Amino acid sequence: MHSTAEQMTRAGRGVMCRLRRMIARFSPDSLLARLILIFSASFFVLLFLTSIYAGESRHFYFMRALMADRTRRMAETALLLDASTPETRFALREQLNSRGFVVHFSSIRPLVVIQNEELREVSELMEFMLNRSLTQVYENTPHLGHKLGERSQLGVKRIASLAVSHLNLPSPMEAFWKSVVQYFVSQPKRRPGPSVYQATAVIPLRDGTWVVIEDSSPGYPPMPAFPFTSILAIEAFFVIVSLLAFALCVKPLRRLARAAEQFGRDVPGTPELPETGPTEVREAAQAFNRMQKSIRDFLDERERMLAAVSHDLRTPLTRMRLRVEALDESQRGPLQKDISELQQIMDTTIDIARSKSEAVTMVDVASLIESLVEDRQDMGQPIQLEERLQDPEVLFAIAPLSARPLSMKRCLANLMDNALRYGGRVVVGVEERGPMLAVTISDSGPGIPEADLEKVFEPFYRLERSRSRSTGGTGLGLSIARSMARMHDGDVVLENRPEGGLRATATFRRK
């Protein structure tokens, strides 16, 4: 018993998990789309249920009006025949007979049988309304009413009988599905509908004659169709209004997201958010502005602290260099190398700290790359631009880029120095890749094992065989290059060239 309950609980949890996964799969990612979907679906269900309820009410009142109209006509016909002489009844009958309304006479009471049990309740209701109509019209005719009372005292039961044999009033759900099919499948021409109902009534007259009335009402208008088109029109209007309303509500969130993204790329150049709008929007903008100020103050304080540390370290390092000069040659070399490495690490740390607070300006990419290459060529290093960029018209056709100039320069310089240090001959290329500017730096060295192509971006990570401290460097070059490229919505990717060597591709997004 206990295990069965546990199995049912697990099965229920599984169904709920699958339902949540299905909802998550088909639900849109956008907050605006989700709000519109939820409210529109809820409003559509409300409209649908309201229309069903209205259809039920319309169905009831339509039947009541139909019955009241037809029974009133039958009662007035009986009154007219009862007030006429037997000689004139046949002439009146011919005048009363019309399409769907036929009058007969009988000397004995005809038997009225309800053939369809589903219509028994409708028949009994319409029979009650017919007798009530007869009572009303006879009471409004004093001389017939007096004679009727006398005949009633003699024991003559003047009670009319009625049976409905056909009823063509669709239920609200039937009308709904019919409207859906007609809306999406076809729009047939409007034709007169079939008879709404068919009924047979038997009414006694004061002289003992029985009037048989067959009423089919073929010209009576059918029930109106389900208002499917109206529901769609109202739903479309609600979706449009919801789109405008929710767009205004979501707009501050999008503005906040764009400001946060811009702040991540350009800390000092991001303006404060306007503190306007509803209370919640103002509070979010105020909190974001306070966060911006705190981060700026922290970065400024860190830069000042690092600058102070750098300034304070320069004096001891200078004294160490002077003292090292007094040492023997065998002892001087290692100490000078350690001092240079300390100086390089200190400068790298300061550059990283300053890169975040650097302002964004327009950078002449062609001049920047050309100067970096020429500086290294002047030092006798094997580096050059690729063949097509050696044409000045092609090189200076590269459009300027909105970037942090020192950060971009440091990124490319680190990649070039890294390639020259470990890869031998280096070729630099530039190309446009949609919204991205790609700078490729290819070397002819041994390359990097595939498993280490991402690990080399970790700070202080070194390859044992091809990269050691004896070759120089701090182990931060690639890490700093990737960090500075990502500040420009780009990246640095390494790949081994099929012909040998390594290719580093630095991308920068054009604003």
Residue pairs with C-beta under 8 A, 6 or more apart in sequence:
27 34
27 37
28 34
28 37
31 250
31 253
32 243
32 246
32 247
32 250
35 242
35 246
35 249
35 250
36 239
36 242
36 243
36 246
39 238
39 242
39 246
40 235
40 238
40 239
40 242
43 235
43 238
44 231
44 235
47 231
47 234
47 235
48 231
51 172
51 176
51 226
51 227
51 231
52 172
52 173
52 176
55 171
55 172
55 175
55 176
55 226
56 172
58 172
58 223
58 224
59 169
59 171
59 172
59 223
62 169
62 223
63 122
63 169
66 169
66 196
66 197
66 217
66 220
67 125
67 126
67 129
68 129
68 133
70 126
70 197
70 199
70 215
70 217
71 126
71 129
71 130
71 132
71 133
71 162
72 133
72 137
73 101
73 215
74 130
74 133
74 160
74 201
74 203
74 213
74 215
75 130
75 133
75 134
75 136
75 137
75 203
76 137
77 96
77 103
77 211
77 213
78 134
78 137
78 160
78 203
78 205
78 211
79 134
79 137
79 138
79 141
79 144
80 92
80 96
81 89
81 92
81 93
81 103
81 205
81 211
82 144
82 205
82 206
83 141
83 144
84 92
86 207
86 209
89 105
89 209
93 103
93 104
93 105
96 103
97 103
99 218
99 219
100 195
100 215
100 216
100 217
100 218
100 219
101 213
101 214
101 215
101 216
101 217
102 213
102 214
102 215
103 211
103 212
103 213
104 211
104 212
104 213
104 214
105 209
105 210
105 211
105 212
106 202
106 209
106 210
106 211
106 212
107 208
107 209
107 210
108 210
109 202
109 204
109 210
110 202
110 210
110 212
112 161
112 162
112 163
112 200
112 201
112 202
113 163
114 120
114 123
114 163
114 164
115 163
115 165
116 164
116 165
116 166
119 163
119 164
119 165
119 166
119 167
122 164
122 167
123 162
123 163
123 164
123 199
126 162
126 164
126 199
127 160
127 161
127 162
127 163
127 201
130 160
130 162
130 201
130 203
131 159
131 160
134 158
134 160
134 203
138 144
138 145
138 148
139 145
144 206
147 206
148 158
148 206
151 158
151 206
152 158
156 204
156 208
157 204
158 204
158 206
159 204
160 201
160 202
160 203
160 204
161 201
161 202
162 199
162 200
162 201
162 202
163 199
163 200
164 197
164 198
164 199
165 198
165 199
165 200
166 195
166 197
166 198
166 216
167 196
167 197
168 193
168 194
168 195
168 196
168 197
168 222
169 196
169 197
169 223
170 178
170 223
172 226
175 223
175 224
175 225
175 226
176 226
176 228
178 225
178 226
179 225
179 226
179 227
179 228
179 229
180 226
180 228
182 188
182 225
183 228
183 229
192 218
192 219
193 221
193 222
194 218
194 222
195 216
195 217
195 218
195 220
196 217
196 220
196 221
196 222
196 223
197 215
197 216
197 217
197 220
198 214
198 215
198 216
198 217
199 214
199 215
199 216
200 212
200 213
200 214
200 215
201 212
201 213
201 215
202 210
202 211
202 212
202 213
203 210
203 211
203 213
204 210
204 211
205 211
252 277
252 281
252 284
252 285
255 273
256 273
256 284
256 285
256 288
259 270
259 273
259 288
260 288
262 269
262 270
263 270
263 292
263 295
265 360
265 487
265 488
265 489
266 359
266 360
266 404
267 295
267 296
267 299
267 356
267 357
268 296
268 357
268 358
268 359
269 359
269 360
270 292
272 289
272 292
273 285
273 288
273 289
274 285
275 282
275 285
275 286
275 289
276 282
276 285
277 285
296 357
299 353
299 356
299 357
300 357
302 353
303 353
303 354
303 357
306 349
306 350
306 353
307 350
309 346
310 346
310 347
310 350
313 342
313 346
317 339
317 342
317 343
320 335
320 339
321 336
321 339
324 332
324 335
324 336
324 339
325 332
327 335
341 474
344 474
345 474
345 476
348 474
348 476
348 480
351 406
351 410
351 480
352 480
352 483
354 406
355 404
355 406
355 407
355 410
355 483
355 484
355 487
356 487
358 404
358 405
358 406
358 407
359 404
360 402
360 403
360 404
361 402
361 403
361 404
361 405
362 400
362 401
362 402
363 400
363 401
363 402
363 403
363 405
363 408
364 400
365 398
365 399
365 400
365 401
365 430
365 437
366 395
366 396
366 397
366 398
366 430
367 396
368 405
368 408
368 409
368 412
369 385
369 395
369 412
369 428
369 430
369 439
370 385
370 395
372 409
372 412
372 413
372 416
373 383
373 384
373 385
373 416
373 428
376 383
376 416
376 417
376 420
377 383
377 384
381 420
381 426
382 420
382 424
382 425
382 426
383 416
383 419
383 420
383 425
383 426
383 427
383 428
384 390
384 426
384 427
384 428
385 395
385 427
385 428
385 429
386 427
386 428
386 429
388 394
389 395
389 428
389 429
389 430
395 430
398 430
398 437
399 510
401 408
401 437
401 508
401 510
402 510
402 511
403 488
403 508
404 484
404 487
404 488
407 484
407 487
407 488
408 484
408 488
408 508
410 480
410 481
410 484
411 480
411 481
411 484
411 485
411 492
411 506
412 439
412 441
412 481
412 506
414 477
414 478
414 480
414 481
415 439
415 441
415 477
415 478
415 481
415 492
415 504
415 506
416 426
416 428
416 441
417 477
418 473
418 477
418 478
418 481
418 504
419 426
419 441
419 442
419 443
419 445
419 502
419 504
420 426
420 443
421 471
421 472
421 473
422 443
422 445
422 466
422 467
422 471
423 443
423 444
423 445
423 446
423 501
423 502
424 443
424 444
424 445
424 501
425 443
425 444
426 441
426 442
426 443
427 441
427 442
427 443
428 439
428 440
428 441
428 442
429 439
429 440
429 441
429 442
430 437
430 438
430 439
430 440
431 438
431 440
432 438
433 507
435 509
435 510
436 490
436 507
436 508
436 509
436 510
437 507
437 508
437 509
437 510
438 505
438 506
438 507
439 505
439 506
439 507
439 508
440 503
440 504
440 505
441 503
441 504
441 505
441 506
442 497
442 501
442 502
442 503
442 504
443 501
443 502
443 503
444 500
444 501
445 466
445 501
445 502
446 466
446 501
447 496
447 497
447 500
447 501
447 502
448 456
448 463
448 466
448 494
448 496
448 502
449 463
450 496
452 463
453 494
453 495
453 496
455 461
456 463
456 478
456 494
457 478
457 479
457 482
457 492
458 479
459 475
459 476
459 479
460 474
460 475
460 476
461 475
462 468
462 469
462 475
467 473
478 492
478 494
481 492
481 504
481 506
482 491
482 492
485 491
485 492
485 506
485 507
485 508
488 508
488 509
489 508
489 509
490 506
490 507
490 508
490 509
491 506
491 507
492 504
492 505
492 506
492 507
493 504
493 505
493 507
494 502
494 503
494 504
494 505
495 502
495 503
495 505
496 502
496 503
497 503
